[in-house]
């Protein structure tokens, strides 16, 4: 059993921390929860995060267990740690009690039950200088496994680490799937669509995916994986490393070094970008070095700037103030359920809070959650209308927003209204 934990740093990863635990963020090819399930060979039974996320419910996500009891043998995992899924990674055996990534404690197994999974107890157990776990007898300090991987220390590290994590993830994920492997030296067999492949790495096509002729895959910098139910339509150039999740459609432009979640629509140029899932970029417009939360919809011609005219490093708003990211390329962070109007231009290093609906004039570098309007200062997007809009959009993907989820979103709306960290509309 696994419980994923958002520590104090993860709880400040806006605009995403407003509406989802970091265990349900896509980092590399997979959600963090999915990654750790593969590494540990166990299922996630819950998460511990900020109190306002107690009612979070989405697809296969486990419930919040803040303050609940945890059984002995439960793995508690820091959701900011991303172990690589490479085939040569050490196997986590039953003798393991501690897992480190880059020399820092990423996960620990409870030798005895924890009666109350409070923040203090969980974070103390995961501290690097915590005493070795013990079961009342001998300490288990020897059961430590070091895994290769990276940490997400800042929210922009989702973009900084994306190429290297995808490079390790894709072959390891493909090895556990029923795939057709296509390379420049070994074209597909009879009955398989014939994309053009160039480069030294592989194109992995899971059974049930469909690739139209006259699509091109450049695997010079890394492999590409196309999952079941997805379509890559003609006149699309996909540049690895690139992950295309289940039931997504990618069409008619250059898609490079990106991680596209399930049931997404991508048209127009996309570069070094993460789509958590169920997001729509259905029209022309460049999006680069950006992260799109769930249920984002970009109006036609929405364009992100990801490079300053000075070629200097990009500054980004955070709850701790505007900070230099050290990155030369950084676009926009779109919170869950963000909507943009047609032709919207977004400045370098822009943050759009969850539920924001903006159009017309270029927004400032930070837009608070549930803002609505054509230019700053924005009005508030009425909470009831937001839920109605979300309900209609989700229905288009055959997903029902339950009454309890609607109530939870209204509570998130009220919580964000009182959150003084965000600028006034």
Secondary structure, 3 states (H helix, E strand, C coil): CEEEECCCCHHHCCCCCCCCCHHHCEECCEEHHHHHHHHHCCCEEEEECCHHHCCCCCCCCCCECCCCCECCCCEEEECCEEECCCCCCCCCCCCCCEEEECCEEEEEECCCCECCCCHHHHHHHHCCCCCCCECCCCECCCCEEEECEEECCCCCHHHHCHHHHHHHHHHHHHCCCCEEEECCCCCCCCCCCCCEEECCCCEEEECCCEECCCCEEECCCCCEEECCCCEECCCCEEECCEEECCCCEEECCEEECCEECCCCEEECCEECCEECCCCEECCCCCEECCEECCCCEECCCCEECCECCCCCCCEEEECCEEEECCCCECCEEECCCCEECCCCEECCCEEECCCCEECCCCCCCEECCCEEECCCCCEECCHHHHHHHHHHHHHCCCCCCCHHHHHHHHHHHHHHHCCCCCCCC
